Amino acid sequence: SIEIGADVTFDAAGSQSADGSPLTYLWNFNDGETSTQAKVTRKFGAIGRGYVALIVTDKRGAKAVATIDVVIVPELPKAALSVSSASASVGDTVTFDASQSSPPSNPPGDTLIRYQWDFGDGSQVTTTNTPETTHVYSAVGTYTAKVGAIEQSGAMSQATQKITIVAAGAGSGASNGGVNWLLLAVGIVTLLGGSALGYMAWQARRERIALERQRTRAQEFIRAKRVNPPRRPQR
């Protein structure tokens, strides 16, 4: 999808000859213009649909053709993409939201009719009629998710969002209502530590009271031993 009057670059650098010989290039833009450069930047001056063709020829005269569909529009839509969390765990459900995308103002009354989703993990590209979808990543990594906002004539613009996937249980900050196990563990350890200290203090107090009682009884016994026995009456 190309906005009328905007620069667009076509690049044939990926072309190769079977025998390794140098190639010559011929671009046909289907608007009366051609080019013999391997890489060319140009503008389209008329609205419509068509295709651009590239013919490459090697030193032996062997040719190959590649084409790409193009749609020239007065104005491109504006795509926007957000995710429920930029970091999630393997197996988490991640929500993708393109509701902030907007259709072009020219032509008037244009609307967005489809959204094309590429989650960047090699899964199948999907299309929805609504601006929200979900996806579950099955492997650790950093992925670039893309959404294409498509208007009535088929013109599309894209927005991207990076998302990092970590191992399950590693802690991701994903907004899935999960428990923060690190904080929970710290709380449990603190609670157990406080309970243990309290028990130790209570046990020490019991032992101290018991010792004081033993000391008191011993002192009473000693004092009793020191009392002179009563004298027997003389005959």
HELIX and SHEET records of a PDB file:
HELIX    1   1 TRP A  181  ARG A  226  1                                  46    
SHEET    1   A 5 ILE A   2  GLU A   3  0                                        
SHEET    2   A 5 LYS A  63  VAL A  73  1                                        
SHEET    3   A 5 GLY A  48  THR A  57 -1                                        
SHEET    4   A 5 THR A  24  ASN A  28 -1                                        
SHEET    5   A 5 THR A  34  SER A  35 -1                                        
SHEET    1   B 2 VAL A   8  ASP A  11  0                                        
SHEET    2   B 2 LYS A  39  ARG A  42 -1                                        
SHEET    1   C 3 SER A  82  VAL A  83  0                                        
SHEET    2   C 3 THR A  93  ASP A  97 -1                                        
SHEET    3   C 3 GLU A 132  VAL A 136 -1                                        
SHEET    1   D 5 SER A  87  SER A  89  0                                        
SHEET    2   D 5 MET A 156  VAL A 166  1                                        
SHEET    3   D 5 GLY A 141  GLU A 151 -1                                        
SHEET    4   D 5 LEU A 112  ASP A 118 -1                                        
SHEET    5   D 5 THR A 126  THR A 128 -1                                        
END                                                                             
